[in-house]
Amino acid sequence: MTLVLLVLVLLTVGAVVAVVTGRVSGALGPATSTRPFRGLPEGPVVAADVDAVRFSLGLRGYRMDEVDAVLDRLREEIRERDEELAAWRTAED
């Protein structure tokens, strides 16, 4: 009886591993969320826009592609503002 139970447990674990790794059809699909992604609006970014950003939850946390897109956009906005400030400071001197 113990041997039968052990064999069933091993078969079950093996089947789960095979499905999760994609070796057997029926693998897990891409992670989805019921909450819509809300990124940064078009145009200049203000602090309230950053506060309003919401990321969809994936299987292991936030969706990296959404987070990367927002961070890329913020980096560009900050770079542009830094260049403008530098130009104004140079013009004032």
N, C-alpha and C positions, 0 to 999 in steps of 0.2 A: 504494500500500500504506500509506503514511504517513497519507494522508487518511482512509482507511477506519479505521485505528487511532484517529486523532484523533476521528472521529465516534463510534466506539464508546465511547471514554472519556467524551466529553461526554454521550452518552445515559445512560451508567451513573451519572455524577455527578448529572445532572438527575433520574433516577428515584429515587436515594437521597434527594435533597433533597425531592422531592415526597412521598415516604413519611414521612420524618421530620417534616415540617411539617404532615402530615395532609391534604394536598391530594389524596392518593390513598389509597383504603382499604387497610388493612394497616399503618397507622401503629403506632408503638410504644405498647403499653399502659402502664398505671400500673406504676411500679416496685414490685417485690415483694422479699421477703427470705425466706430459709430460717430466719433466726433470729427467734424471737418477741420482741415488744416486752415489756419488763418495766419498768413504771413504778413509781411510789411506792405503797406499800400504804395502805390506809385507816387512819385514826387519826393520832395525832401522829407526826411524822417525826423519826427520829434519824439520826445521821451514817452508821450502817451501811446505812440504807435508801438514802441518796444514793449510797453506794459500790456498791450492788447494781443501780442503774438501768442498763439496757441499751437502746439504741435500734437499731431496724432500719436497715440501710443502704439508701438509695434510690439512684437513678441517679447523683445528684451528691453523695452524702454521706448524712448522717443525715436521717431524715424530719423535716421542720420541724414538722409538726403534733404529733408525739410530743414533741419537744424543747420546744415551746411549752407543751404541757399540763403537763409536769413543772416548768418554770420558773414557770408560773402558780401551781401548787400550792405550790411552795417559797416564793414571794413571800407567799402568804396565810398560810402557817404562820409565817413569820418576822414578818409584821405582827402576827399574833395574839400571839405570844410577846413582842414589843416592847411591845404594849399591856398585857399581864399584868405585865411587869417594871415598867413605868411606874406601874401601879396599886399594886403592892407597895411601890415606893419612896415613893409619895405617902402610903400608909398608915403607913409607918414614921416619917415626919416628924411 
